[in-house]
Amino acid sequence: MGTTEVINIEDLSRPEIHSNTNKICYRDEVFLESTHYSNNVKYLWYYGSYPSGIFIDSTEVPYITLKPGVGTNYYYVIAETANCVLFIFSTAVEVINQPIASIKDPL
């Protein structure tokens, strides 16, 4: 008799990454969200461009909240399971300084 081997196939189609906005003021938060998978997936979040980005954090959920610095900030996320690693699309968030209100004396 032969042996039986069980093969697990995980459906990790190429997901997307979204932010709740593409422009915020300095010190505001941005919410990044990726495609949700039902499998046991770890999300690895990066600042910069793939593959040389700077690791930010890992989450068990497909979202993260960040407070980026002034300028255009690029982010990407990698979804990882025990058997598969998948690069996810990147997104950009522009952070601008908060405007300073000035009052002109009419006299």
N, C-alpha and C positions, 0 to 999 in steps of 0.2 A: 504494500500500500504506500501511496505517496503522502506527502505532508501538505497541509493546507496553510496558506499564508494569507492573512488579512491585510488588505491595502486600503488605507484611508485616503480618500481624495478630498482635498479642501478646495472650496470655491472661493478663491481670492481674485475675482476679476479686478481689473485696474480701477481703483476708486478715485474719487476727487477730494480736494480739500477746499474749504470755503471759509471766509471770514464774515463776521457780522457787518463789516464795513471795510471799505478800502482806503478811507482817510479818517484820521482821528487827531485830536489835539494831544500835545505832550501831557503825560501823566494820566491819560485816559487808558482804559483797558480795551484789548481786542480779544474776541472770542474766535478761536480757530476750531473748525470741526471737520472731521473726515468721515468717510463711509463707515457705517457700523457693520461689523461681522458678528455672527452668532458663535463663531469658534472662540477658543481661548487665544485672543490676539493681544500682543503688546504693541503699543504705538510709540515710536521713537521720534521725538520732535527735534528739528534742527533749524538754526538760523543761518541764512546764507544760501549758497547754490550747491546743488548735488554735484559731485559726491564729497566736496571739501567743506561742507557746512560745519557749524559749531553745535555740538550736542547741547540741547536745553534741558530736556527731561524725558522720562518715559511714563506712560499712563496705561492703565488697563481699560480706559474708556476712550472713545474716539474724539475727544475734545480737550482743549487746554485754554486757559485764560492767561494773557501776557500783558505786560506794560512795556511796549517797545520805546526805544530812544528816537530822537528827532531824525528825520530823513526817511528814505524808502527802505523798508525792512522786508527781506525775502525769507520765506519759511517753506520748509517741506517736511514731510513725515514719512516714515517707513513703517509698514505694518509687518509684524513678525509673528510667526507661530513656531512650534517646535520643528516643523518640516519645511517651512517656506518663508522667504523674505520678499517683500513686494515694495517697490518704490512708488510713492504716490505723487501726483501732480503737485507743483509748488504754487504759492500765492504770494502776493505783495501787499503790504500795508504802508501807506504814506503817513508819517507822523509830522504834524506841523506845530510850531510854537503857538500858544494861545495868543490871540490878538490883545493888544493893550488899548483900552478905551481912553480917549483923551477928550477933554471938554475945552472948547474954545470960548474964551471970554468975549461976549458980544460987545463989550465996551471999548 
